[in-house]
């Protein structure tokens, strides 16, 4: 299996269109070391972050940056930064993609559009520039349509990223939040699971559903390996 095929199979749905450029320079053997090393590091950093292993995530991202910097290509570096920012968005960490910001001037229009989507701020004119998996969610006009669009996605990280973007824009229904919880749980992604459970608990508390909120809080204790309150 060549590098490009490996990259596309291993890259998660939201990142495939973004980091496919890493393979563009070497689809036939021999494969340059930086391609293998950078791809592996990006994927390890992504998974480590989602699993809550911060030191591993930081080390792997540093390795990816080092390998990609050897190419002198801002577009490749931007891809890696956007993948990591997508992981943060999936975990409801809503902040500027600081690694992408200094690369914005040399990024592609699609990369800039995706950066906006991660903040729930994609312009209608830029929706067609998004990865295909995200376009239907970005176009959704109602919470029900948004939930259906996310449920139809085949990739778990794509689902969480889209759900987060929709939550930021006020289109997240309880069903969508439950879908995000189930998605993170099925993958064993501790960080986004805790974040989405927190949203679920808060909504239950605000609705006066004390028993439901307490149940969600107990589940959060399990995820954090804390003693579960009776």
C-alpha positions, 0 to 999 in steps of 0.5 A, spaced: 500 500 500 503 506 497 503 512 502 497 516 499 493 510 500 495 509 507 494 516 508 487 516 506 485 510 509 488 512 516 486 520 516 479 521 519 474 524 515 474 531 517 482 531 516 482 527 509 481 533 504 486 537 509 492 532 509 491 529 503 496 534 500 502 531 505 502 525 500 501 529 493 509 529 492 510 522 493 505 517 491 510 512 488 516 509 491 520 511 494 517 515 499 520 521 503 521 520 510 518 526 512 511 524 509 511 517 513 514 521 519 509 527 519 503 523 517 504 518 523 505 524 528 499 527 526 495 521 527 498 520 533 497 527 536 490 527 534 488 520 537 492 522 544 489 529 544 482 525 544 484 520 549 486 526 554 494 524 553 496 531 553 504 529 553 504 524 548 499 529 543 504 535 544 510 531 543 507 528 536 505 535 534 512 537 535 515 532 531 510 533 525 511 540 525 519 539 525 518 534 519 513 538 515 517 545 516 523 541 512 518 542 506 518 549 507 510 549 505 505 553 509 499 549 506 502 542 509 503 545 515 496 548 515 493 542 514 497 539 520 495 545 524 487 544 522 487 537 524 489 538 531 484 544 531 479 540 529 480 535 535 479 541 540 473 543 536 470 536 537 472 537 544 468 543 545 475 547 546 472 554 542 478 558 541 482 561 535 486 556 531 493 559 534 497 554 530 494 556 523 493 563 524 500 565 522 499 561 516 493 564 514 496 568 509 499 563 505 493 558 506 488 555 501 481 558 500 479 551 503 483 551 509 481 558 511 474 556 510 475 550 514 478 554 520 472 558 520 467 552 520 471 550 526 469 556 530 462 556 527 463 562 523 463 559 515 460 564 510 455 561 506 459 563 500 465 558 503 460 552 504 462 549 498 469 549 500 468 545 506 470 537 506 464 534 503 462 531 510 461 537 513 457 541 507 450 538 509 451 540 516 453 547 514 447 548 510 442 546 515 437 551 517 434 547 523 436 543 529 432 537 526 436 538 519 442 539 523 442 532 527 440 528 521 446 531 517 451 529 522 448 522 523 449 521 516 456 522 516 460 516 516 466 518 520 466 519 528 471 525 528 467 529 522 460 528 526 463 531 533 466 537 529 460 538 525 456 537 532 461 542 535 460 547 530 452 547 530 452 548 537 456 554 537 451 557 532 445 555 536 443 549 532 444 543 536 438 539 539 438 535 545 438 529 540 444 532 537 448 532 543 446 525 545 449 523 538 455 526 540 456 523 547 454 516 543 459 518 538 465 520 543 463 514 547 464 509 542 471 511 540 473 511 547 475 519 546 475 521 553 476 528 552 470 530 547 466 525 551 467 529 558 465 535 554 459 533 551 457 530 557 458 536 561 453 540 556 448 534 557 448 535 564 448 542 564 442 542 559 438 537 564 440 542 570 437 548 567 431 544 565 430 542 572 431 535 570 435 533 577 435 526 576 437 526 569 443 531 571 445 527 576 445 520 572 450 524 567 454 527 572 455 520 575 457 518 568 462 523 568 465 521 574 466 514 571 470 517 565 474 521 570 475 514 574 472 518 580 468 514 585 461 514 583 456 518 588 450 514 590 
